[in-house]
Structure formats: C-alpha cells, structure tokens
Amino acid sequence: MIEDKEGDKPDYNNPKNWYLWSFYYNPNDKRIFPPKRIKWLGWTVNFANPYSIGAFVLLIVVMIFIARLIK
C-alpha cells in the first residue's frame, strides 16, 4: 500500500487546488493519481499533469473496448 507523507503532497489540502470539490488541479504535485479528499473513495486524476490526462484517456478507451467485447 502506498503511504502519503506530508512532504509528498504540496498544497494537497489547499481548497484552491480542488474544483467542484472533486477535480484536482495542482501543477506543483507530480503524482498522476493522488488520493481523493475522502481517502476511502479511491484516487482522482491530477488534471495539471499531462501524463495523468493520457493515463485517464487510455483507461477510458480500455473500458470502452472491454465493454464492446462483452456486448
């Protein structure tokens, strides 16, 4: 399990980095998938990181591909 340390999450708790309370945008945070504000809900995408956008799009494409295979 990945542990979050206070030094690993720059301005993570700053409300200005959260839009509509669930969209995380922080260019200073290099994590691709940081945890959500309520940690037991899983992870979110750091929309300021271009790698996370690519990973998010790839994840959606794979899910659509799998859904089409099942259909």
C-alpha positions, 0 to 999 in steps of 0.5 A, a space after each residue: 500500500 502506498 503511504 502519503 507523507 506530508 512532504 509528498 503532497 504540496 498544497 494537497 489540502 489547499 481548497 484552491 487546488 480542488 474544483 467542484 470539490 472533486 477535480 484536482 488541479 495542482 501543477 506543483 504535485 507530480 503524482 498522476 493519481 493522488 488520493 481523493 479528499 475522502 481517502 476511502 473513495 479511491 484516487 482522482 486524476 491530477 488534471 495539471 499533469 499531462 501524463 495523468 490526462 493520457 493515463 485517464 484517456 487510455 483507461 477510458 478507451 480500455 473500458 470502452 473496448 472491454 465493454 464492446 467485447 462483452 456486448 
